[in-house]
Amino acid sequence: MNDQENCPLEDENIPLNQVEVKQLKRKKGNQYCFWFRNDEPLITIGPHWPFPLFLIVILILGTYYIGFIFYKTEILFRIVQSCSGLFLILSFIFTSLKNQGINYIQSNTIFLENWCSICQMNKVKGTIHCKDCNICIRGYDHHCIWIGKCVGEGNQFAFNVFILAFLVFFVINYVLLLI
């Protein structure tokens, strides 16, 4: 054996060819993928899709109850509460539908530690295989059952905005209750 066989290839990442992408397009692991740009999905629905659906219904009914039944007199309270509720609902929908960073890019590295035997592809640096979603996620943070899928590099910012919107919604409604 010579030294070239043992060392990794240090080439840049190579995207999948068109045939491989078409095979992976609709369903990848336990994810359903929709609307593609540059052969990566923009919208994905995770394996735990009933939880986000349930939470959307609860958020809509909850904001309606708080804004239009609980605050019966003050129109200003209704407007402020409705705007914060709308921001919360829209940020949640955006987070739960956004692609979390599904790995569609193969690496040229020949090390076995970068190979995912389940996905049958090399993983780029920072990619981890999620057992719930059954796919490799770039920049994997955690699997969140409430958004129905993983939080990764693709939806990390949207997830943080949703958490902020959740905090703002409850602080606003708490302050409005004290007034």
C-alpha positions, 0 to 999 in steps of 0.5 A, spaced: 500 500 500 502 506 498 500 513 502 495 515 497 491 510 498 490 511 506 489 519 505 483 522 504 481 526 497 481 533 499 477 536 493 471 540 494 464 537 495 460 534 489 453 535 488 449 529 486 447 527 479 440 529 476 438 521 476 440 521 484 436 527 486 430 525 482 430 518 486 431 522 492 426 528 491 419 526 493 421 522 500 427 522 503 427 518 510 421 519 513 420 526 510 416 528 505 419 534 500 416 539 496 418 545 492 425 545 490 430 550 488 437 548 486 435 541 487 434 542 494 427 542 497 424 548 500 419 545 504 419 539 508 414 535 512 417 531 518 415 524 520 411 527 526 406 531 522 400 531 527 404 534 532 405 541 528 398 540 525 395 540 533 399 545 535 397 550 529 390 549 531 391 550 538 395 556 537 389 559 532 384 557 537 388 560 543 389 567 540 382 567 538 380 566 545 384 570 548 384 576 543 376 576 542 373 573 548 377 574 553 379 582 552 371 584 551 372 591 551 379 594 549 380 594 541 387 596 543 388 590 547 385 586 541 390 589 536 396 588 540 394 581 542 392 579 535 398 582 532 403 578 536 398 572 535 399 572 528 407 573 528 407 567 533 402 562 528 406 565 522 413 563 525 411 557 527 408 555 520 414 557 517 419 553 522 415 547 521 415 547 513 422 549 512 427 545 510 432 543 516 438 542 512 437 535 509 444 532 506 444 532 498 451 533 498 456 528 497 463 529 500 469 526 496 472 523 502 474 516 503 474 515 510 469 510 513 467 515 519 464 520 514 459 514 510 452 514 512 450 506 511 443 508 512 443 514 507 448 510 503 452 517 502 458 521 504 456 526 510 459 533 509 462 536 516 457 537 521 452 532 518 449 527 523 444 522 522 437 523 525 434 516 527 427 519 528 427 522 521 431 517 518 436 522 514 442 526 515 441 533 517 447 538 516 448 542 522 444 538 526 441 541 533 436 536 536 429 533 534 423 537 536 417 533 536 413 540 536 415 542 529 415 535 527 422 534 525 429 536 526 432 543 527 438 543 523 442 549 519 436 550 514 431 552 520 435 554 526 434 561 525 427 560 523 426 556 530 429 561 534 425 566 531 419 562 533 421 561 540 422 569 540 415 570 538 412 565 543 416 569 548 413 575 546 406 573 545 406 570 552 409 576 555 404 581 551 398 577 554 401 577 561 402 584 561 395 586 558 392 581 563 395 586 569 393 592 566 
